[in-house]
């Protein structure tokens, strides 16, 4: 069932969480007088404090699902009131929060802390798959290419595929099946196997640079990322059972806190909400991959199983959503990265890139999901105004 939440209940939940956590977004200040974006397509217009609504370049018309243009409501500027709604949701939520919304079939984008770097966690699986599909487009790989996965490849945390490897000794899968498993199930082992096959972290970074995706970093891979965040040096034995959690529990509180603080201050897998929204827009417009790979990846993302109560749950019936989630480690009730990014399509075919990233938060999981639902619900509510 789709859930549409109003701002008022969420504000009540968020303010309550702020009192308990003693932590409110550092940019929560009194908003400036409301201003509307200028009509000129090149002007950037400031909204409430910390926000910006930016007209963007003309979309690729051949990629648009329906005719659009200056006469289409919301084509050149965000609907009146949406920027203020997003600002209020952002302002009232405890912790470091980033929100970005961009109309894919239009000329505007808006954000709160849109330029700051946030931990991506499993959101970064999207860049691995994009790099793989780009290699397929270039003829350097094929979707039917076979990849062997053995015990030496096992990683940490969510890796359902590991059970097969342990039971069978090794598993051989196609690149196509690994993409499906990595994106729809957020399987860390499938993702790291794709990463190894495409050429490692440097290959993904090269793709990000080649496509000029902006403020998007790619980390060292799941094993080194999670070990470093915890304050550990990776050992392959950590991939077995709960060895990683046991080793982490043996660390001193000071060691864990220092490692976590260092990660949050300069996340090796950090990305800005605005850059991710722009990348999603370019993916939807068909300017990152071939038409075949573009259609294939969006189809895979539409089957994502993780995070059904995040952004997706805020959209009303008739809307479609394709997305990728990401969730980081916990320390002292704080989660380092709780994210959802995706492409929402209205019943009339208009598309929006929506990004919500919680860099640090002690709010309950229901409160986090309620924030995300309220953001996507606001986009749907103001659509067409």
C-alpha positions as CSV (number, residue, x, y, z in Angstrom):
1,X,0.0,0.0,0.0
2,X,1.4,3.4,-0.9
3,X,1.6,5.9,2.0
4,X,1.3,9.6,1.6
5,X,2.4,11.5,4.7
6,X,1.7,15.1,5.4
7,X,4.4,17.4,6.6
8,X,2.7,18.2,10.0
9,X,3.0,14.6,11.4
10,X,6.5,14.3,10.1
11,X,7.5,17.6,11.7
12,X,6.1,16.4,15.0
13,X,8.1,13.1,14.8
14,X,11.3,14.9,13.7
15,X,11.1,17.5,16.4
16,X,10.6,14.8,19.0
17,X,13.6,13.0,17.6
18,X,15.6,16.1,17.7
19,X,15.0,16.6,21.4
20,X,15.9,13.0,22.2
21,X,19.0,13.0,20.0
22,X,20.1,16.5,20.8
23,X,21.2,16.8,17.2
24,X,19.6,19.0,14.6
25,X,20.9,19.8,11.1
26,X,23.6,22.4,11.5
27,X,22.1,24.5,8.7
28,X,18.7,24.7,10.4
29,X,18.3,28.5,10.4
30,X,15.4,30.9,9.9
31,X,14.5,30.9,6.2
32,X,14.8,34.1,4.2
33,X,11.7,35.6,2.6
34,X,10.2,33.3,0.0
35,X,11.3,34.0,-3.6
36,X,10.3,32.4,-6.8
37,X,12.8,31.3,-9.5
38,X,13.4,33.8,-12.3
39,X,11.9,33.1,-15.7
40,X,15.3,33.3,-17.4
41,X,16.5,29.8,-18.0
42,X,20.1,30.7,-17.1
43,X,19.5,32.3,-13.7
44,X,19.9,30.5,-10.4
45,X,17.4,31.6,-7.7
46,X,17.9,31.3,-4.0
47,X,15.1,29.9,-1.9
48,X,14.8,29.5,1.8
49,X,18.2,29.4,3.6
50,X,20.5,26.7,2.3
51,X,18.4,25.9,-0.8
52,X,18.8,26.6,-4.4
53,X,16.6,26.2,-7.4
54,X,18.6,26.0,-10.5
55,X,17.3,26.0,-14.1
56,X,19.3,23.4,-16.1
57,X,20.0,22.7,-19.7
58,X,17.5,21.8,-22.3
59,X,16.6,18.0,-22.1
60,X,17.2,15.7,-25.0
61,X,13.8,15.8,-26.6
62,X,14.1,12.3,-28.2
63,X,14.3,10.8,-24.7
64,X,11.2,12.5,-23.3
65,X,8.1,10.3,-22.9
66,X,5.7,13.1,-23.8
67,X,5.9,16.6,-25.4
68,X,7.1,19.2,-23.1
69,X,8.2,22.8,-23.4
70,X,7.8,26.3,-21.9
71,X,4.0,26.1,-21.9
72,X,4.1,22.9,-19.8
73,X,3.5,23.8,-16.2
74,X,6.7,23.2,-14.2
75,X,9.0,22.9,-17.2
76,X,11.1,26.0,-16.5
77,X,10.6,26.4,-12.8
78,X,9.8,24.4,-9.8
79,X,6.1,24.5,-8.8
80,X,5.4,27.3,-6.4
81,X,5.6,26.0,-2.8
82,X,7.7,22.9,-3.5
83,X,11.0,24.5,-2.6
84,X,9.5,25.7,0.7
85,X,8.0,22.3,1.5
86,X,11.3,20.5,0.9
87,X,13.1,23.1,3.0
88,X,10.7,22.6,5.9
89,X,11.2,18.8,5.8
90,X,14.9,19.2,5.6
91,X,15.1,21.9,8.4
92,X,13.2,19.9,10.9
93,X,15.0,16.5,10.6
94,X,17.8,15.8,13.0
95,X,21.2,15.0,11.7
96,X,23.0,15.9,8.5
97,X,20.4,15.6,5.7
98,X,20.7,16.2,2.0
99,X,17.8,16.4,-0.5
100,X,17.8,17.0,-4.2
101,X,15.0,17.0,-6.7
102,X,15.5,17.6,-10.5
103,X,12.9,17.5,-13.2
104,X,14.2,15.2,-15.8
105,X,11.9,16.5,-18.5
106,X,12.4,20.2,-17.7
107,X,14.9,22.9,-16.8
108,X,15.0,23.1,-13.0
109,X,16.5,21.5,-9.9
110,X,16.3,22.3,-6.2
111,X,18.2,21.0,-3.2
112,X,19.1,21.4,0.4
113,X,22.8,20.7,1.2
114,X,22.9,19.6,-2.4
115,X,26.6,20.2,-2.8
116,X,27.8,18.5,0.4
117,X,29.4,15.0,0.4
118,X,27.4,12.3,2.0
119,X,28.4,8.6,2.5
120,X,26.8,6.6,-0.3
121,X,27.2,3.1,0.9
122,X,25.3,0.8,-1.4
123,X,24.2,3.7,-3.6
124,X,27.6,3.3,-5.1
125,X,26.6,0.0,-6.7
126,X,24.9,2.1,-9.3
127,X,28.3,3.5,-10.5
128,X,29.8,0.0,-10.7
129,X,26.9,-1.2,-12.9
130,X,27.2,2.0,-15.1
131,X,30.9,1.3,-15.6
132,X,30.2,-2.3,-16.5
133,X,27.5,-1.3,-19.0
134,X,29.7,1.3,-20.5
135,X,32.4,-1.4,-21.0
136,X,29.7,-3.5,-22.7
137,X,28.8,-0.6,-24.9
138,X,32.5,-0.2,-25.8
139,X,32.8,-3.9,-26.7
140,X,35.2,-4.7,-23.8
141,X,32.7,-6.9,-21.9
142,X,29.5,-8.7,-22.6
143,X,26.4,-9.3,-20.5
144,X,26.9,-13.1,-21.0
145,X,30.5,-13.1,-19.8
146,X,31.0,-15.6,-17.1
147,X,32.6,-14.7,-13.7
148,X,33.8,-17.2,-11.2
149,X,33.3,-16.4,-7.5
150,X,35.1,-18.4,-4.8
151,X,35.6,-18.3,-1.0
152,X,38.5,-15.9,-1.5
153,X,36.1,-13.4,-3.0
154,X,33.6,-13.3,-0.1
155,X,33.0,-9.9,1.5
156,X,31.1,-8.6,4.5
157,X,27.5,-7.7,5.6
158,X,24.7,-8.3,3.1
159,X,25.8,-11.1,0.7
160,X,23.1,-13.7,0.1
161,X,25.2,-15.1,-2.7
162,X,27.8,-16.2,-0.2
163,X,25.6,-19.1,0.9
164,X,25.8,-20.6,-2.6
165,X,29.6,-20.2,-2.7
166,X,30.1,-21.9,0.6
167,X,27.7,-24.8,-0.3
168,X,29.1,-25.4,-3.8
169,X,32.7,-24.4,-3.3
170,X,32.5,-21.8,-6.1
171,X,29.8,-20.2,-8.3
172,X,30.0,-19.1,-11.9
173,X,27.5,-16.4,-13.0
174,X,27.0,-14.2,-16.0
175,X,27.6,-10.4,-15.8
176,X,23.9,-10.0,-16.5
177,X,22.9,-12.1,-13.4
178,X,25.5,-10.3,-11.2
179,X,24.0,-7.0,-12.2
180,X,20.5,-8.2,-11.3
181,X,21.7,-9.6,-8.0
182,X,23.8,-6.5,-7.1
183,X,21.1,-3.9,-7.9
184,X,17.8,-5.6,-7.0
185,X,19.1,-7.5,-3.9
186,X,21.9,-5.1,-3.0
187,X,24.3,-8.1,-2.7
188,X,27.8,-6.9,-1.8
189,X,29.4,-10.1,-3.1
190,X,27.8,-9.7,-6.5
191,X,28.8,-6.1,-6.7
192,X,32.4,-6.7,-5.7
193,X,32.6,-9.4,-8.3
194,X,31.4,-7.0,-10.9
195,X,33.9,-4.4,-9.6
196,X,36.8,-6.9,-9.9
197,X,35.7,-7.9,-13.4
198,X,35.4,-4.4,-14.8
199,X,38.9,-3.5,-13.6
200,X,38.5,-2.4,-9.9
201,X,37.8,0.9,-8.3
202,X,40.1,2.8,-10.7
203,X,37.9,1.7,-13.6
204,X,34.8,3.0,-12.0
205,X,36.5,6.3,-11.1
206,X,37.6,6.6,-14.7
207,X,34.0,6.2,-15.9
208,X,32.9,8.9,-13.4
209,X,35.6,11.2,-14.7
210,X,35.0,10.4,-18.4
211,X,31.3,11.2,-18.0
212,X,32.0,14.3,-15.9
213,X,29.6,13.3,-13.2
214,X,30.9,15.9,-10.7
215,X,31.0,15.4,-6.9
216,X,30.8,11.6,-6.9
217,X,33.6,9.6,-5.3
218,X,34.0,5.8,-5.5
219,X,35.6,4.0,-2.6
220,X,38.0,1.1,-2.4
221,X,35.4,-1.7,-2.5
222,X,33.2,-3.2,0.2
223,X,35.8,-5.0,2.2
224,X,38.2,-2.1,2.6
225,X,35.5,0.5,3.0
226,X,33.7,-1.3,5.8
227,X,36.9,-2.3,7.6
228,X,38.2,1.3,7.5
229,X,34.9,2.7,8.7
230,X,35.0,0.4,11.7
231,X,38.7,1.0,12.5
232,X,39.9,-2.5,11.3
233,X,42.4,-3.6,8.8
234,X,40.8,-6.1,6.5
235,X,41.4,-9.8,6.8
236,X,39.7,-12.4,4.6
237,X,38.6,-14.3,7.7
238,X,36.3,-11.5,8.5
239,X,34.1,-12.7,5.6
240,X,33.2,-15.8,7.5
241,X,30.1,-15.9,9.7
242,X,30.1,-12.9,12.1
243,X,33.9,-12.7,12.4
244,X,33.8,-9.1,11.3
245,X,31.3,-8.0,13.9
246,X,33.3,-9.9,16.6
247,X,36.5,-8.2,15.6
248,X,34.8,-4.8,15.6
249,X,33.4,-5.4,19.0
250,X,36.9,-6.0,20.4
251,X,38.0,-2.5,19.4
252,X,38.1,0.3,22.0
253,X,35.3,2.9,21.9
254,X,37.9,5.6,21.1
255,X,39.3,3.6,18.1
256,X,35.8,3.1,16.7
257,X,34.8,6.7,17.2
258,X,37.9,8.1,15.6
259,X,37.5,5.8,12.6
260,X,33.9,6.7,12.2
261,X,34.5,10.5,12.6
262,X,37.3,10.4,10.0
263,X,35.0,8.6,7.6
264,X,32.1,11.0,8.1
265,X,34.4,14.1,7.8
266,X,35.8,13.0,4.5
267,X,33.9,9.9,3.1
268,X,35.9,8.0,0.6
269,X,32.6,7.0,-1.1
270,X,31.1,10.5,-0.7
271,X,28.8,12.0,-3.2
272,X,26.6,15.1,-3.3
273,X,22.8,14.8,-3.7
274,X,22.8,17.4,-6.5
275,X,25.5,15.4,-8.5
276,X,23.5,12.2,-8.0
277,X,20.3,13.8,-9.2
278,X,22.1,15.1,-12.2
279,X,23.5,11.7,-13.0
280,X,20.1,10.1,-12.7
281,X,18.7,12.8,-15.0
282,X,21.4,12.0,-17.6
283,X,20.8,8.3,-17.3
284,X,17.0,8.8,-17.9
285,X,17.7,11.1,-20.8
286,X,19.9,8.4,-22.4
287,X,23.2,10.4,-22.4
288,X,25.3,8.1,-20.2
289,X,24.9,4.8,-22.0
290,X,23.7,3.3,-25.3
291,X,19.9,3.2,-25.7
292,X,19.9,-0.6,-25.1
293,X,22.0,-0.3,-21.9
294,X,19.9,2.6,-20.7
295,X,16.7,0.7,-21.1
296,X,18.2,-2.4,-19.5
297,X,19.5,-0.7,-16.4
298,X,16.3,1.2,-15.8
299,X,14.4,-2.0,-16.0
300,X,16.7,-3.6,-13.5
301,X,16.3,-0.6,-11.1
302,X,12.6,-0.9,-11.3
303,X,12.8,-4.3,-9.6
304,X,14.9,-3.1,-6.6
305,X,13.6,-5.0,-3.5
306,X,15.5,-3.0,-0.8
307,X,13.9,0.0,0.8
308,X,10.2,-0.5,-0.1
309,X,9.2,1.9,2.7
310,X,11.6,4.7,1.7
311,X,11.0,7.0,-1.3
312,X,8.8,4.5,-3.1
313,X,6.2,4.4,-0.4
314,X,5.5,8.1,-0.6
315,X,4.3,8.0,-4.2
316,X,0.6,7.7,-4.9
317,X,-0.9,5.0,-7.1
318,X,-0.1,5.4,-10.8
319,X,3.4,6.6,-10.2
320,X,6.4,4.4,-11.1
321,X,9.8,4.3,-9.3
322,X,13.2,2.8,-10.0
323,X,15.9,3.3,-7.4
324,X,18.9,2.2,-5.4
325,X,19.3,2.3,-1.6
326,X,22.3,2.5,0.7
327,X,22.7,2.0,4.5
328,X,25.9,2.3,6.5
329,X,27.2,1.0,9.9
330,X,25.8,2.0,13.2
331,X,27.7,3.4,16.2
332,X,26.1,4.5,19.4
333,X,22.7,4.7,17.8
334,X,23.9,6.8,14.9
335,X,23.9,5.5,11.3
336,X,26.5,6.7,8.9
337,X,24.5,6.8,5.7
338,X,20.9,6.0,5.2
339,X,19.9,6.8,1.6
340,X,17.6,6.3,-1.3
341,X,18.0,7.7,-4.8
342,X,15.8,7.1,-7.8
343,X,13.7,8.2,-10.8
344,X,9.9,8.8,-10.2
345,X,7.6,8.8,-13.2
346,X,4.2,10.4,-13.0
347,X,1.1,8.9,-14.7
348,X,1.5,11.5,-17.5
349,X,5.1,10.4,-18.1
350,X,6.9,13.3,-16.5
351,X,10.0,12.2,-14.6
352,X,11.8,13.4,-11.6
353,X,15.2,12.5,-10.1
354,X,14.8,12.3,-6.3
355,X,17.7,11.9,-3.8
356,X,17.5,11.8,0.0
357,X,20.7,11.1,1.9
358,X,21.1,11.0,5.7
359,X,24.8,11.5,6.5
360,X,24.4,11.1,10.2
361,X,21.2,10.5,12.1
362,X,20.0,9.0,15.4
363,X,16.4,9.1,14.5
364,X,14.4,5.9,14.4
365,X,14.2,4.0,11.2
366,X,10.4,4.7,10.9
367,X,11.2,8.4,11.2
368,X,13.9,8.2,8.5
369,X,11.5,6.4,6.2
370,X,8.8,9.0,7.0
371,X,11.1,11.8,5.9
372,X,11.8,10.1,2.6
373,X,8.1,9.3,2.0
374,X,7.2,13.0,2.7
375,X,9.8,14.2,0.1
376,X,8.5,11.9,-2.7
377,X,4.9,12.7,-1.7
378,X,5.6,16.4,-2.0
379,X,7.0,15.9,-5.5
380,X,3.9,14.1,-6.5
381,X,1.6,16.6,-4.8
382,X,3.1,19.6,-6.5
383,X,3.4,17.9,-9.9
384,X,1.6,19.8,-12.6
385,X,1.0,23.0,-10.5
